[in-house]
Amino acid sequence: MVEDPASIAFIEFSREKLLVQYWPGLCKCLESLSNEQVWWRPNEASNSIGNLLLHLNGNVQQWLVSSFQGRMDSRERSAEFKESNGIPVVDLLERLDSTLKEAGDVLASLSKADLLATIQIQGYTVNGLQAVYHVVEHFGMHYGQIVYITKMMLGEDLGFYRELDRTGRLGD
């Protein structure tokens, strides 16, 4: 468990972003989409939401769960982008939900020493803090893509920031 205030704040903020902001927003997007829409690609050079979900699951497993728990890394990154329609949305969500629960447990268990330790991930040498930051940043980037694709398909505001509609500031 993290001991110093800066590490505690970093871990709490990381958990908040992944588990309280991004994950529920991602689920809200997918509630509105069919399996066909989730696997739609605008072209062969682009990824579908389904590919992005597989990719997020692989990234969180590799960079956070496997790395900090000392598990064997069995990720096949290229396979995340080759899938084209074979996995139902409900299964994708269940996989990512399970991975994020594990990630939340990992984050809650990290110590200052874990954040400063040097680890090898995907051919990179990083410290624990960099690994956590990478996961949150990476998840946020692809979360934004999923939100954009969803809004494009539905043609409507998803309402994530309605509390800011009146003035642009919370509570006004």
C-alpha positions as CSV (number, residue, x, y, z in Angstrom):
1,M,0.0,0.0,0.0
2,V,1.3,3.5,-0.9
3,E,2.6,5.5,2.0
4,D,3.4,9.0,0.9
5,P,0.8,11.7,0.0
6,A,1.9,12.2,-3.6
7,S,1.8,8.5,-4.4
8,I,-1.5,8.1,-2.7
9,A,-3.0,11.0,-4.7
10,F,-1.5,9.6,-8.0
11,I,-3.0,6.2,-7.4
12,E,-6.4,7.5,-6.3
13,F,-6.6,9.8,-9.3
14,S,-5.5,6.9,-11.6
15,R,-8.2,4.6,-10.2
16,E,-10.8,7.4,-10.4
17,K,-10.1,8.1,-14.1
18,L,-10.1,4.4,-15.1
19,L,-12.9,3.0,-12.9
20,V,-15.2,6.0,-12.2
21,Q,-14.9,8.2,-15.3
22,Y,-13.8,6.1,-18.3
23,W,-15.3,2.7,-17.6
24,P,-18.9,3.9,-17.0
25,G,-18.7,6.3,-20.0
26,L,-17.5,3.5,-22.2
27,C,-20.3,1.2,-21.0
28,K,-22.8,4.0,-21.7
29,C,-21.5,4.2,-25.3
30,L,-21.9,0.5,-25.9
31,E,-25.4,0.3,-24.4
32,S,-26.5,2.4,-27.4
33,L,-24.8,0.4,-30.1
34,S,-25.5,-2.9,-31.9
35,N,-22.9,-5.6,-32.4
36,E,-22.7,-4.5,-36.0
37,Q,-22.0,-0.9,-35.0
38,V,-19.3,-2.0,-32.5
39,W,-17.5,-3.9,-35.2
40,W,-17.9,-1.2,-38.0
41,R,-14.7,0.2,-39.5
42,P,-14.7,3.3,-41.7
43,N,-11.8,1.7,-43.7
44,E,-9.2,-1.1,-43.4
45,A,-6.6,1.3,-41.9
46,S,-8.9,2.1,-38.9
47,N,-10.0,0.2,-35.9
48,S,-13.6,-0.6,-34.8
49,I,-14.8,-0.1,-31.3
50,G,-14.5,-3.8,-30.9
51,N,-10.9,-3.7,-31.8
52,L,-10.3,-0.9,-29.3
53,L,-12.0,-2.8,-26.5
54,L,-9.8,-5.8,-27.2
55,H,-6.7,-3.5,-27.3
56,L,-7.6,-1.8,-24.1
57,N,-8.1,-5.1,-22.4
58,G,-4.7,-6.4,-23.6
59,N,-2.9,-3.2,-22.7
60,V,-4.3,-3.0,-19.1
61,Q,-3.6,-6.7,-18.6
62,Q,0.0,-6.4,-19.9
63,W,1.0,-3.0,-18.4
64,L,-0.8,-3.2,-15.1
65,V,-2.0,-6.6,-14.1
66,S,0.7,-8.9,-15.4
67,S,3.6,-6.5,-14.7
68,F,2.8,-5.8,-11.1
69,Q,1.5,-9.3,-10.2
70,G,4.5,-11.0,-11.8
71,R,2.3,-13.0,-14.2
72,M,3.5,-14.4,-17.5
73,D,2.6,-12.0,-20.3
74,S,0.7,-13.8,-23.0
75,R,-0.6,-10.9,-24.9
76,E,-0.9,-11.1,-28.7
77,R,-1.2,-7.4,-29.5
78,S,-1.6,-7.9,-33.3
79,A,-4.6,-10.2,-32.8
80,E,-6.5,-7.3,-31.1
81,F,-6.6,-5.5,-34.4
82,K,-7.2,-8.5,-36.7
83,E,-10.6,-9.5,-35.1
84,S,-13.4,-8.3,-37.3
85,N,-16.8,-9.4,-35.9
86,G,-16.6,-12.7,-34.0
87,I,-17.0,-11.5,-30.4
88,P,-20.3,-10.3,-29.0
89,V,-20.3,-6.9,-27.3
90,V,-21.4,-8.4,-24.0
91,D,-18.4,-10.7,-24.0
92,L,-16.0,-7.8,-24.8
93,L,-17.5,-5.9,-21.9
94,E,-17.3,-8.8,-19.5
95,R,-13.6,-9.3,-20.3
96,L,-12.7,-5.6,-19.9
97,D,-14.8,-5.4,-16.7
98,S,-12.9,-8.3,-15.2
99,T,-9.6,-6.8,-16.2
100,L,-10.4,-3.4,-14.8
101,K,-11.5,-5.0,-11.5
102,E,-8.1,-6.7,-11.3
103,A,-6.4,-3.4,-12.3
104,G,-8.3,-1.6,-9.5
105,D,-7.0,-4.3,-7.0
106,V,-3.5,-3.9,-8.3
107,L,-3.6,-0.1,-8.0
108,A,-4.9,-0.4,-4.5
109,S,-2.1,-2.7,-3.5
110,L,0.9,-0.7,-4.9
111,S,3.6,0.7,-2.6
112,K,5.9,3.6,-3.2
113,A,8.6,1.0,-3.9
114,D,6.4,-0.5,-6.6
115,L,6.0,2.9,-8.3
116,L,9.7,3.4,-8.3
117,A,10.7,-0.1,-9.3
118,T,12.1,-0.8,-12.7
119,I,10.1,-3.2,-14.9
120,Q,10.3,-4.5,-18.4
121,I,7.0,-4.3,-20.4
122,Q,6.6,-4.9,-24.1
123,G,10.3,-4.3,-24.7
124,Y,10.4,-1.1,-22.7
125,T,12.2,-0.4,-19.5
126,V,10.0,1.8,-17.3
127,N,9.3,2.4,-13.6
128,G,6.0,1.5,-12.0
129,L,4.8,5.1,-12.0
130,Q,5.4,5.3,-15.8
131,A,3.5,2.0,-16.3
132,V,0.4,3.3,-14.4
133,Y,0.5,6.6,-16.2
134,H,0.8,4.9,-19.5
135,V,-2.3,2.8,-18.8
136,V,-4.4,5.7,-17.8
137,E,-3.3,7.9,-20.7
138,H,-3.7,5.1,-23.2
139,F,-7.1,4.2,-21.9
140,G,-8.2,7.9,-22.0
141,M,-7.0,8.2,-25.6
142,H,-9.0,5.2,-26.8
143,Y,-12.0,6.1,-24.6
144,G,-12.1,9.4,-26.5
145,Q,-12.1,7.6,-29.8
146,I,-14.9,5.3,-28.7
147,V,-17.0,8.3,-27.5
148,Y,-16.3,10.1,-30.9
149,I,-17.3,7.0,-32.9
150,T,-20.5,6.6,-30.8
151,K,-21.5,10.2,-31.2
152,M,-20.8,10.0,-34.9
153,M,-23.0,6.9,-35.3
154,L,-25.9,8.1,-33.1
155,G,-25.8,11.8,-34.0
156,E,-26.5,12.9,-30.4
157,D,-24.9,14.3,-27.3
158,L,-24.1,11.5,-24.8
159,G,-24.6,13.9,-21.9
160,F,-21.4,13.2,-20.0
161,Y,-21.0,16.9,-19.0
162,R,-24.6,18.1,-18.7
163,E,-23.8,19.5,-15.2
164,L,-21.6,22.0,-17.0
165,D,-24.1,23.1,-19.7
166,R,-25.4,26.3,-18.1
167,T,-22.2,28.2,-17.5
168,G,-19.3,25.8,-18.2
169,R,-18.6,25.6,-14.4
170,L,-19.8,23.1,-11.9
171,G,-22.3,24.5,-9.5
172,D,-23.2,27.8,-11.2
